[in-house]
């Protein structure tokens, strides 16, 4: 599934890739053999795409009836990935139950112990093999399916592994936020695309940026005095070197008294639209 991030959504070494077009599976594993199958497969692929989420989203997932698939953001999901801190580990004969907490909620994750491994290694060794590296109060990543039994939800884990790089936690939460916003707010606009006001992202936006072609600083400019806007426009359009323009040059160009130019400069400095360069009376635009 492609989330339309302007081509900047790239893979990482964390191995989640919930937002990528491969859907968390090996490339080509979901592809159809012909165009005739594409339409039939579309709904299934959407459900089977690996969905990054928070535990709160897992707990809040909607299920219209007991046999229905769960939905997050009104989209059917089956395969989930999330991160959490292990609060408790309970080893049973057939499974290991982990209680995970990511700060948004707590959920139980069940990992079934391989019966053959139990027979050959014994229960203790099989459990140790399945939970290798997983200890209480450390963080783990889970891949699995959301399930419900007796009105209680849990996640059946295909894989659960310890998180060695804590940046993976931040990465996952950002990815889950991105995917949530994609489904609730729509895809990002491509660079330079038209926006609601009628102009590109770097141009005027009716009712938003205010003054004509003031760029990304226009929202602040709309609150400034007329003199400050003229000084800003002068700095934007006048030929200058890296040192910017001196107050005297701005006054001569705009026909505004030096005292008024200084007041206008104070406004622009306060809003971080300009900055001083070689001295307090020489200014340059702060580019966005």
Phi and psi in degrees as GROMACS dihedral restraints (atoms count N, CA, C in turn):
[ dihedral_restraints ]
;  ai    aj    ak    al  type     phi  dphi    fc
    3     4     5     6     1   -97.8    20    10
    4     5     6     7     1   120.9    20    10
    6     7     8     9     1   -89.1    20    10
    7     8     9    10     1     8.9    20    10
    9    10    11    12     1    63.8    20    10
   10    11    12    13     1    41.3    20    10
   12    13    14    15     1   -86.3    20    10
   13    14    15    16     1    31.0    20    10
   15    16    17    18     1    70.4    20    10
   16    17    18    19     1    20.5    20    10
   18    19    20    21     1    79.4    20    10
   19    20    21    22     1     2.3    20    10
   21    22    23    24     1   -97.9    20    10
   22    23    24    25     1     3.2    20    10
   24    25    26    27     1   -87.1    20    10
   25    26    27    28     1   104.3    20    10
   27    28    29    30     1  -114.4    20    10
   28    29    30    31     1   165.7    20    10
   30    31    32    33     1   -77.0    20    10
   31    32    33    34     1   162.6    20    10
   33    34    35    36     1  -132.4    20    10
   34    35    36    37     1   176.6    20    10
   36    37    38    39     1   -83.5    20    10
   37    38    39    40     1     0.4    20    10
   39    40    41    42     1   -78.5    20    10
   40    41    42    43     1   -20.0    20    10
   42    43    44    45     1    79.6    20    10
   43    44    45    46     1    16.5    20    10
   45    46    47    48     1   -85.3    20    10
   46    47    48    49     1   -64.4    20    10
   48    49    50    51     1    52.0    20    10
   49    50    51    52     1    37.5    20    10
   51    52    53    54     1   -66.9    20    10
   52    53    54    55     1   -25.9    20    10
   54    55    56    57     1   -93.6    20    10
   55    56    57    58     1     2.8    20    10
   57    58    59    60     1   -89.4    20    10
   58    59    60    61     1   160.1    20    10
   60    61    62    63     1   -65.5    20    10
   61    62    63    64     1   -18.8    20    10
   63    64    65    66     1   -74.0    20    10
   64    65    66    67     1   -12.8    20    10
   66    67    68    69     1    69.0    20    10
   67    68    69    70     1    22.1    20    10
   69    70    71    72     1    83.0    20    10
   70    71    72    73     1     3.6    20    10
   72    73    74    75     1  -112.4    20    10
   73    74    75    76     1   171.3    20    10
   75    76    77    78     1   -64.0    20    10
   76    77    78    79     1   142.6    20    10
   78    79    80    81     1   -54.2    20    10
   79    80    81    82     1   131.9    20    10
   81    82    83    84     1    89.2    20    10
   82    83    84    85     1   -11.0    20    10
   84    85    86    87     1   -71.3    20    10
   85    86    87    88     1   -18.8    20    10
   87    88    89    90     1  -105.3    20    10
   88    89    90    91     1    -3.7    20    10
   90    91    92    93     1   -70.1    20    10
   91    92    93    94     1   148.0    20    10
   93    94    95    96     1   -87.3    20    10
   94    95    96    97     1   162.5    20    10
   96    97    98    99     1   -84.9    20    10
   97    98    99   100     1   -14.7    20    10
   99   100   101   102     1  -157.9    20    10
  100   101   102   103     1   167.5    20    10
  102   103   104   105     1   -64.1    20    10
  103   104   105   106     1   -28.9    20    10
  105   106   107   108     1   -62.4    20    10
  106   107   108   109     1   -31.4    20    10
  108   109   110   111     1   -85.1    20    10
  109   110   111   112     1   -12.0    20    10
  111   112   113   114     1   -60.8    20    10
  112   113   114   115     1   -46.6    20    10
  114   115   116   117     1   -63.6    20    10
  115   116   117   118     1   -40.3    20    10
  117   118   119   120     1   -67.2    20    10
  118   119   120   121     1   -34.1    20    10
  120   121   122   123     1   -81.4    20    10
  121   122   123   124     1   -19.8    20    10
  123   124   125   126     1   -56.6    20    10
  124   125   126   127     1   -47.0    20    10
  126   127   128   129     1   -64.2    20    10
  127   128   129   130     1   -41.1    20    10
  129   130   131   132     1   -65.6    20    10
  130   131   132   133     1   -41.9    20    10
  132   133   134   135     1   -64.3    20    10
  133   134   135   136     1   -37.5    20    10
  135   136   137   138     1   -61.1    20    10
  136   137   138   139     1   -42.7    20    10
  138   139   140   141     1   -68.2    20    10
  139   140   141   142     1   -40.1    20    10
  141   142   143   144     1   -84.2    20    10
  142   143   144   145     1    -6.4    20    10
  144   145   146   147     1   -63.0    20    10
  145   146   147   148     1   135.9    20    10
  147   148   149   150     1   -67.9    20    10
  148   149   150   151     1   122.8    20    10
  150   151   152   153     1  -107.2    20    10
  151   152   153   154     1   115.8    20    10
  153   154   155   156     1   -74.4    20    10
  154   155   156   157     1   137.6    20    10
  156   157   158   159     1  -155.5    20    10
  157   158   159   160     1   171.5    20    10
  159   160   161   162     1   -97.8    20    10
  160   161   162   163     1   167.6    20    10
  162   163   164   165     1   -67.0    20    10
  163   164   165   166     1   -34.1    20    10
  165   166   167   168     1   -60.2    20    10
  166   167   168   169     1   -40.4    20    10
  168   169   170   171     1   -64.0    20    10
  169   170   171   172     1   -35.7    20    10
  171   172   173   174     1   -63.4    20    10
  172   173   174   175     1   -46.4    20    10
  174   175   176   177     1   -70.1    20    10
  175   176   177   178     1   -30.6    20    10
  177   178   179   180     1   -91.3    20    10
  178   179   180   181     1    -1.7    20    10
  180   181   182   183     1   -57.3    20    10
  181   182   183   184     1   136.4    20    10
  183   184   185   186     1   -85.4    20    10
  184   185   186   187     1   142.9    20    10
  186   187   188   189     1  -137.5    20    10
  187   188   189   190     1   103.4    20    10
  189   190   191   192     1   -56.1    20    10
  190   191   192   193     1   -38.0    20    10
  192   193   194   195     1  -151.6    20    10
  193   194   195   196     1   163.5    20    10
  195   196   197   198     1   -56.4    20    10
  196   197   198   199     1   -27.7    20    10
  198   199   200   201     1   -93.9    20    10
  199   200   201   202     1    -1.6    20    10
  201   202   203   204     1   -83.5    20    10
  202   203   204   205     1   157.5    20    10
  204   205   206   207     1   -72.1    20    10
  205   206   207   208     1   150.7    20    10
  207   208   209   210     1   -73.0    20    10
  208   209   210   211     1   153.5    20    10
  210   211   212   213     1  -128.4    20    10
  211   212   213   214     1   134.5    20    10
  213   214   215   216     1  -120.1    20    10
  214   215   216   217     1   127.5    20    10
  216   217   218   219     1    56.4    20    10
  217   218   219   220     1    35.1    20    10
  219   220   221   222     1    65.5    20    10
  220   221   222   223     1    23.0    20    10
  222   223   224   225     1  -121.8    20    10
  223   224   225   226     1   128.9    20    10
  225   226   227   228     1   -64.1    20    10
  226   227   228   229     1   135.8    20    10
  228   229   230   231     1  -135.1    20    10
  229   230   231   232     1   146.6    20    10
  231   232   233   234     1  -129.4    20    10
  232   233   234   235     1   -44.8    20    10
  234   235   236   237     1   -95.2    20    10
  235   236   237   238     1   125.7    20    10
  237   238   239   240     1  -124.0    20    10
  238   239   240   241     1   153.6    20    10
  240   241   242   243     1  -139.1    20    10
  241   242   243   244     1   137.9    20    10
  243   244   245   246     1  -154.6    20    10
  244   245   246   247     1   170.2    20    10
  246   247   248   249     1  -120.2    20    10
  247   248   249   250     1   158.8    20    10
  249   250   251   252     1  -171.2    20    10
  250   251   252   253     1   159.5    20    10
  252   253   254   255     1   -89.6    20    10
  253   254   255   256     1   131.5    20    10
  255   256   257   258     1   -75.1    20    10
  256   257   258   259     1   116.0    20    10
  258   259   260   261     1   -94.5    20    10
  259   260   261   262     1   -26.2    20    10
  261   262   263   264     1  -158.1    20    10
  262   263   264   265     1   146.2    20    10
  264   265   266   267     1  -127.8    20    10
  265   266   267   268     1   124.8    20    10
  267   268   269   270     1  -124.7    20    10
  268   269   270   271     1   118.1    20    10
  270   271   272   273     1   -98.2    20    10
  271   272   273   274     1   123.5    20    10
  273   274   275   276     1  -112.5    20    10
  274   275   276   277     1  -179.5    20    10
  276   277   278   279     1   -64.3    20    10
  277   278   279   280     1   -39.8    20    10
  279   280   281   282     1  -108.7    20    10
  280   281   282   283     1   -13.3    20    10
  282   283   284   285     1  -153.9    20    10
  283   284   285   286     1   165.1    20    10
  285   286   287   288     1  -115.5    20    10
  286   287   288   289     1   128.0    20    10
  288   289   290   291     1  -107.6    20    10
  289   290   291   292     1   124.0    20    10
  291   292   293   294     1  -109.3    20    10
  292   293   294   295     1   138.7    20    10
  294   295   296   297     1  -104.2    20    10
  295   296   297   298     1   117.1    20    10
  297   298   299   300     1  -111.8    20    10
  298   299   300   301     1   144.9    20    10
  300   301   302   303     1  -135.7    20    10
  301   302   303   304     1   123.2    20    10
  303   304   305   306     1  -110.9    20    10
  304   305   306   307     1    10.6    20    10
  306   307   308   309     1    95.6    20    10
  307   308   309   310     1   -16.0    20    10
  309   310   311   312     1  -105.2    20    10
  310   311   312   313     1   -15.4    20    10
  312   313   314   315     1   171.7    20    10
  313   314   315   316     1   178.3    20    10
  315   316   317   318     1  -128.4    20    10
  316   317   318   319     1   137.0    20    10
  318   319   320   321     1  -143.5    20    10
  319   320   321   322     1   151.7    20    10
  321   322   323   324     1   -89.6    20    10
  322   323   324   325     1   139.2    20    10
  324   325   326   327     1  -122.7    20    10
  325   326   327   328     1   123.7    20    10
  327   328   329   330     1  -107.0    20    10
  328   329   330   331     1   129.1    20    10
  330   331   332   333     1  -118.2    20    10
  331   332   333   334     1   120.2    20    10
  333   334   335   336     1   -79.5    20    10
  334   335   336   337     1   140.3    20    10
  336   337   338   339     1   -87.6    20    10
  337   338   339   340     1   131.6    20    10
  339   340   341   342     1   -61.6    20    10
  340   341   342   343     1   122.5    20    10
  342   343   344   345     1   -61.4    20    10
  343   344   345   346     1   -39.2    20    10
  345   346   347   348     1   -65.3    20    10
  346   347   348   349     1   -39.8    20    10
  348   349   350   351     1   -65.5    20    10
  349   350   351   352     1   -35.8    20    10
  351   352   353   354     1   -64.3    20    10
  352   353   354   355     1   -42.3    20    10
  354   355   356   357     1   -67.5    20    10
  355   356   357   358     1   -37.4    20    10
  357   358   359   360     1   -86.0    20    10
  358   359   360   361     1   -34.9    20    10
  360   361   362   363     1  -102.2    20    10
  361   362   363   364     1   -21.0    20    10
  363   364   365   366     1    92.5    20    10
  364   365   366   367     1   155.9    20    10
  366   367   368   369     1   -59.6    20    10
  367   368   369   370     1   -44.7    20    10
  369   370   371   372     1   -61.9    20    10
  370   371   372   373     1   -48.4    20    10
  372   373   374   375     1   -68.6    20    10
  373   374   375   376     1   -36.8    20    10
  375   376   377   378     1   -64.8    20    10
  376   377   378   379     1   -41.2    20    10
  378   379   380   381     1   -65.2    20    10
  379   380   381   382     1   -40.5    20    10
  381   382   383   384     1   -63.9    20    10
  382   383   384   385     1   -39.5    20    10
  384   385   386   387     1   -63.8    20    10
  385   386   387   388     1   -42.3    20    10
  387   388   389   390     1   -69.1    20    10
  388   389   390   391     1   -33.1    20    10
  390   391   392   393     1  -105.0    20    10
  391   392   393   394     1    23.5    20    10
  393   394   395   396     1   -54.9    20    10
  394   395   396   397     1   123.9    20    10
  396   397   398   399     1    83.0    20    10
  397   398   399   400     1    -4.8    20    10
  399   400   401   402     1   -97.4    20    10
  400   401   402   403     1   116.4    20    10
  402   403   404   405     1  -134.1    20    10
  403   404   405   406     1   157.9    20    10
  405   406   407   408     1   -63.0    20    10
  406   407   408   409     1   145.0    20    10
  408   409   410   411     1    75.2    20    10
  409   410   411   412     1    -1.1    20    10
  411   412   413   414     1   -98.7    20    10
  412   413   414   415     1   164.2    20    10
  414   415   416   417     1   -94.5    20    10
  415   416   417   418     1   149.0    20    10
  417   418   419   420     1  -141.2    20    10
  418   419   420   421     1   155.2    20    10
  420   421   422   423     1  -108.6    20    10
  421   422   423   424     1   139.5    20    10
  423   424   425   426     1  -119.7    20    10
  424   425   426   427     1   137.3    20    10
  426   427   428   429     1  -117.9    20    10
  427   428   429   430     1   130.0    20    10
  429   430   431   432     1  -177.1    20    10
  430   431   432   433     1  -165.3    20    10
  432   433   434   435     1  -122.6    20    10
  433   434   435   436     1   140.7    20    10
  435   436   437   438     1   -79.1    20    10
  436   437   438   439     1   132.4    20    10
  438   439   440   441     1  -134.9    20    10
  439   440   441   442     1   160.7    20    10
  441   442   443   444     1  -134.0    20    10
  442   443   444   445     1   136.8    20    10
  444   445   446   447     1  -145.7    20    10
  445   446   447   448     1   124.9    20    10
  447   448   449   450     1    53.4    20    10
  448   449   450   451     1    44.6    20    10
  450   451   452   453     1    63.4    20    10
  451   452   453   454     1    17.7    20    10
  453   454   455   456     1  -119.0    20    10
  454   455   456   457     1   135.6    20    10
  456   457   458   459     1   -97.5    20    10
  457   458   459   460     1   143.5    20    10
  459   460   461   462     1  -149.3    20    10
  460   461   462   463     1   168.9    20    10
  462   463   464   465     1  -112.3    20    10
  463   464   465   466     1   125.4    20    10
  465   466   467   468     1   -84.7    20    10
  466   467   468   469     1   112.9    20    10
  468   469   470   471     1   -82.9    20    10
  469   470   471   472     1   127.5    20    10
  471   472   473   474     1   -79.0    20    10
  472   473   474   475     1   -43.8    20    10
  474   475   476   477     1  -141.4    20    10
  475   476   477   478     1   139.9    20    10
  477   478   479   480     1  -140.2    20    10
  478   479   480   481     1   128.1    20    10
  480   481   482   483     1  -138.5    20    10
  481   482   483   484     1   155.0    20    10
  483   484   485   486     1   -71.1    20    10
  484   485   486   487     1   149.7    20    10
  486   487   488   489     1   -93.5    20    10
  487   488   489   490     1   119.6    20    10
  489   490   491   492     1   -92.5    20    10
  490   491   492   493     1   -32.3    20    10
  492   493   494   495     1  -106.9    20    10
  493   494   495   496     1   112.3    20    10
  495   496   497   498     1   -65.2    20    10
  496   497   498   499     1   -18.2    20    10
  498   499   500   501     1   -64.7    20    10
  499   500   501   502     1   -21.1    20    10
  501   502   503   504     1   -62.5    20    10
  502   503   504   505     1   -31.4    20    10
  504   505   506   507     1   -64.4    20    10
  505   506   507   508     1   -48.4    20    10
  507   508   509   510     1   -62.4    20    10
  508   509   510   511     1   -44.5    20    10
  510   511   512   513     1   -56.9    20    10
  511   512   513   514     1   -45.2    20    10
  513   514   515   516     1   -64.8    20    10
  514   515   516   517     1   -43.9    20    10
  516   517   518   519     1   -63.9    20    10
  517   518   519   520     1   -36.3    20    10
  519   520   521   522     1   -66.8    20    10
  520   521   522   523     1   -41.0    20    10
  522   523   524   525     1   -64.7    20    10
  523   524   525   526     1   -42.9    20    10
  525   526   527   528     1   -63.1    20    10
  526   527   528   529     1   -38.7    20    10
  528   529   530   531     1   -65.1    20    10
  529   530   531   532     1   -43.7    20    10
  531   532   533   534     1   -59.9    20    10
  532   533   534   535     1   -47.4    20    10
  534   535   536   537     1   -66.9    20    10
  535   536   537   538     1   -39.5    20    10
  537   538   539   540     1   -59.7    20    10
  538   539   540   541     1   -45.3    20    10
  540   541   542   543     1   -67.4    20    10
  541   542   543   544     1   -33.4    20    10
  543   544   545   546     1   -60.2    20    10
  544   545   546   547     1   -45.4    20    10
  546   547   548   549     1   -78.2    20    10
  547   548   549   550     1   -24.9    20    10
  549   550   551   552     1   -97.8    20    10
  550   551   552   553     1   -29.9    20    10
  552   553   554   555     1  -113.1    20    10
  553   554   555   556     1   -13.8    20    10
  555   556   557   558     1    99.1    20    10
  556   557   558   559     1   167.2    20    10
  558   559   560   561     1   -69.6    20    10
  559   560   561   562     1   160.1    20    10
  561   562   563   564     1   -66.5    20    10
  562   563   564   565     1   147.9    20    10
  564   565   566   567     1   -71.7    20    10
  565   566   567   568     1   137.8    20    10
  567   568   569   570     1   -60.7    20    10
  568   569   570   571     1   156.4    20    10
  570   571   572   573     1   -57.3    20    10
  571   572   573   574     1   129.3    20    10
  573   574   575   576     1    81.7    20    10
  574   575   576   577     1     4.2    20    10
  576   577   578   579     1   -72.8    20    10
  577   578   579   580     1   159.2    20    10
  579   580   581   582     1   -68.5    20    10
  580   581   582   583     1   143.7    20    10
  582   583   584   585     1  -117.7    20    10
  583   584   585   586     1  -178.9    20    10
  585   586   587   588     1   -55.2    20    10
  586   587   588   589     1   -35.9    20    10
  588   589   590   591     1   -73.9    20    10
  589   590   591   592     1   -15.7    20    10
  591   592   593   594     1   114.7    20    10
  592   593   594   595     1   -18.0    20    10
  594   595   596   597     1  -112.9    20    10
  595   596   597   598     1   171.9    20    10
  597   598   599   600     1   -70.0    20    10
  598   599   600   601     1   173.2    20    10
  600   601   602   603     1   -62.5    20    10
  601   602   603   604     1   -24.8    20    10
  603   604   605   606     1  -100.5    20    10
  604   605   606   607     1     8.8    20    10
  606   607   608   609     1  -117.4    20    10
  607   608   609   610     1  -156.8    20    10
  609   610   611   612     1   -77.8    20    10
  610   611   612   613     1   146.2    20    10
  612   613   614   615     1  -129.1    20    10
  613   614   615   616     1   112.5    20    10
  615   616   617   618     1   -55.0    20    10
  616   617   618   619     1   128.5    20    10
  618   619   620   621     1    73.7    20    10
  619   620   621   622     1    -0.4    20    10
  621   622   623   624     1  -113.3    20    10
  622   623   624   625     1   -68.2    20    10
  624   625   626   627     1   -83.8    20    10
  625   626   627   628     1   -14.0    20    10
  627   628   629   630     1    84.1    20    10
  628   629   630   631     1  -108.4    20    10
  630   631   632   633     1   -60.8    20    10
  631   632   633   634     1   152.5    20    10
  633   634   635   636     1   -63.5    20    10
  634   635   636   637     1   128.5    20    10
  636   637   638   639     1    49.6    20    10
  637   638   639   640     1    47.5    20    10
  639   640   641   642     1   -94.1    20    10
  640   641   642   643     1     5.5    20    10
  642   643   644   645     1    67.8    20    10
  643   644   645   646     1  -156.8    20    10
  645   646   647   648     1   -71.0    20    10
  646   647   648   649     1   -14.0    20    10
  648   649   650   651     1   -89.0    20    10
  649   650   651   652     1     0.3    20    10
  651   652   653   654     1   -62.3    20    10
  652   653   654   655     1   -29.5    20    10
  654   655   656   657     1   -61.9    20    10
  655   656   657   658     1   -38.0    20    10
  657   658   659   660     1   -75.3    20    10
  658   659   660   661     1   -37.8    20    10
  660   661   662   663     1   -61.0    20    10
  661   662   663   664     1   -31.5    20    10
  663   664   665   666     1   -63.2    20    10
  664   665   666   667     1   -18.7    20    10
  666   667   668   669     1   -96.5    20    10
  667   668   669   670     1    -3.5    20    10
  669   670   671   672     1   -89.1    20    10
  670   671   672   673     1   167.0    20    10
  672   673   674   675     1   -72.3    20    10
  673   674   675   676     1   165.1    20    10
  675   676   677   678     1   -62.0    20    10
  676   677   678   679     1   -39.0    20    10
  678   679   680   681     1   -63.8    20    10
  679   680   681   682     1   -42.6    20    10
  681   682   683   684     1   -63.6    20    10
  682   683   684   685     1   -37.7    20    10
  684   685   686   687     1   -65.4    20    10
  685   686   687   688     1   -39.0    20    10
  687   688   689   690     1   -68.1    20    10
  688   689   690   691     1   -39.0    20    10
  690   691   692   693     1   -64.8    20    10
  691   692   693   694     1   -42.8    20    10
  693   694   695   696     1   -59.9    20    10
  694   695   696   697     1   -45.3    20    10
  696   697   698   699     1   -64.3    20    10
  697   698   699   700     1   -36.6    20    10
  699   700   701   702     1   -63.4    20    10
  700   701   702   703     1   -45.5    20    10
  702   703   704   705     1   -64.3    20    10
  703   704   705   706     1   -32.4    20    10
  705   706   707   708     1   -72.4    20    10
  706   707   708   709     1   -36.1    20    10
  708   709   710   711     1  -105.4    20    10
  709   710   711   712     1   -19.8    20    10
  711   712   713   714     1   -78.6    20    10
  712   713   714   715     1   140.3    20    10
  714   715   716   717     1   -62.2    20    10
  715   716   717   718     1   137.1    20    10
  717   718   719   720     1  -161.5    20    10
  718   719   720   721     1   163.5    20    10
  720   721   722   723     1   -96.4    20    10
  721   722   723   724     1  -168.7    20    10
  723   724   725   726     1   -66.1    20    10
  724   725   726   727     1   -16.2    20    10
  726   727   728   729     1   -82.4    20    10
  727   728   729   730     1    -9.1    20    10
  729   730   731   732     1    84.5    20    10
  730   731   732   733     1  -151.9    20    10
  732   733   734   735     1  -122.4    20    10
  733   734   735   736     1   143.8    20    10
  735   736   737   738     1   -82.2    20    10
  736   737   738   739     1   154.3    20    10
  738   739   740   741     1   -53.8    20    10
  739   740   741   742     1   -40.4    20    10
  741   742   743   744     1   -62.8    20    10
  742   743   744   745     1   -40.9    20    10
  744   745   746   747     1   -65.6    20    10
  745   746   747   748     1   -39.7    20    10
  747   748   749   750     1   -65.1    20    10
  748   749   750   751     1   -43.0    20    10
  750   751   752   753     1   -62.0    20    10
  751   752   753   754     1   -41.5    20    10
  753   754   755   756     1   -67.3    20    10
  754   755   756   757     1   -36.4    20    10
  756   757   758   759     1   -75.1    20    10
  757   758   759   760     1   -37.3    20    10
  759   760   761   762     1   -95.4    20    10
  760   761   762   763     1    -8.8    20    10
  762   763   764   765     1    62.0    20    10
  763   764   765   766     1    31.1    20    10
  765   766   767   768     1  -107.2    20    10
  766   767   768   769     1   137.1    20    10
  768   769   770   771     1   -55.8    20    10
  769   770   771   772     1   148.5    20    10
  771   772   773   774     1   -57.1    20    10
  772   773   774   775     1   -39.6    20    10
  774   775   776   777     1   -61.5    20    10
  775   776   777   778     1   -38.2    20    10
  777   778   779   780     1   -70.2    20    10
  778   779   780   781     1   -36.7    20    10
  780   781   782   783     1   -63.1    20    10
  781   782   783   784     1   -40.2    20    10
  783   784   785   786     1   -63.5    20    10
  784   785   786   787     1   -41.7    20    10
  786   787   788   789     1   -63.6    20    10
  787   788   789   790     1   -42.0    20    10
  789   790   791   792     1   -62.5    20    10
  790   791   792   793     1   -40.1    20    10
  792   793   794   795     1   -62.3    20    10
  793   794   795   796     1   -38.5    20    10
  795   796   797   798     1   -60.6    20    10
  796   797   798   799     1   -40.4    20    10
  798   799   800   801     1   -62.8    20    10
  799   800   801   802     1   -46.0    20    10
  801   802   803   804     1   -67.5    20    10
  802   803   804   805     1   -36.7    20    10
  804   805   806   807     1   -66.2    20    10
  805   806   807   808     1   -40.6    20    10
  807   808   809   810     1   -63.5    20    10
  808   809   810   811     1   -31.8    20    10
  810   811   812   813     1   -94.2    20    10
  811   812   813   814     1     9.1    20    10
  813   814   815   816     1    59.5    20    10
  814   815   816   817     1    35.3    20    10
  816   817   818   819     1   -94.2    20    10
  817   818   819   820     1   -24.0    20    10
  819   820   821   822     1  -134.6    20    10
  820   821   822   823     1   169.0    20    10
  822   823   824   825     1  -144.3    20    10
  823   824   825   826     1   156.3    20    10
  825   826   827   828     1   -81.4    20    10
  826   827   828   829     1   150.9    20    10
  828   829   830   831     1  -115.7    20    10
  829   830   831   832     1   -98.0    20    10
  831   832   833   834     1   -73.6    20    10
  832   833   834   835     1   -26.3    20    10
  834   835   836   837     1  -155.5    20    10
  835   836   837   838     1   179.4    20    10
  837   838   839   840     1   -71.0    20    10
  838   839   840   841     1   -11.5    20    10
  840   841   842   843     1  -108.3    20    10
  841   842   843   844     1     9.3    20    10
  843   844   845   846     1  -120.0    20    10
  844   845   846   847     1   125.1    20    10
  846   847   848   849     1  -125.4    20    10
  847   848   849   850     1   154.9    20    10
  849   850   851   852     1  -139.4    20    10
  850   851   852   853     1   155.5    20    10
  852   853   854   855     1   -69.5    20    10
  853   854   855   856     1   141.7    20    10
  855   856   857   858     1   -89.8    20    10
  856   857   858   859     1   106.3    20    10
  858   859   860   861     1   -72.6    20    10
  859   860   861   862     1   145.3    20    10
